[in-house]
Amino acid sequence: MKPDFAEEVAAHMERAQQALEAARTLCDAGFFDDVASRAYYAAFHAAAAVLMARGLTFKKHGAVIGAVHKELVHTGAVTVETGKHLTWLFELRSVGDYGEILHVDEDQARLAVSRARSLIQVFQDLIRSY
């Protein structure tokens, strides 16, 4: 891991865990649209952390997602499924945050929490390997 970024990497991972806990709480309370947002941000912060651990920083969500695919999926550091799950969470977040007619249902919300938890674990394991 790049030593300059160690504190920021840890801060991103802490935010990832907090967002995951918020997603779980919101899911239990039935706020499924909001679950999508928190689950995505959990995965986003974990993704930003692993990229930062490699010395890469980005300001836009699309850039982080693109870098995960380019730097991690295409190199074999993570599975194709990992990249697909991050992209799916990003798309689901758009439904939850901006959908007028479409809404996130309970099954999607529970899947979002599960995928976010898995992505955090994958990215955390990768950070530990640096």
C-alpha positions, 0 to 999 in steps of 0.5 A: 500500500502507498504509505501516503494514503494509508489514513485515507484508505482506512477512512474509506473502509470505515465509511464503507462499514458505516454505510453497510450498517445503515443499509442493513438498518434501512432494510429492516425498517422497509426503506428499500429505495434508501437501502440501494443508496447506502449499499452502493456507497458502502461498495463505492467507498471500499472500491475507492479504498482499494484503488487508493491503496494502489496509489490511484485516486478519482473524483467521479463515481464513474471513474472509480467504477471504470478503474475497478474494471480496468485496474482490478477486473481486467488484470484478474485481481478480482473476478468479473462478477465483482465488477458486475456487482459494483456496476449493478449497485450503481444502477440500483442506486439510480433507481432508488434515488431518482426513480419516479415510477420504479422503486427498489423492492425488498428482494433487490434491497436484500441482495444489494446489502449482500452484494455490498458486504461481499464487495467490501470483503473482497476489497478489504482482502485485496488491501491486506495483500498489498 
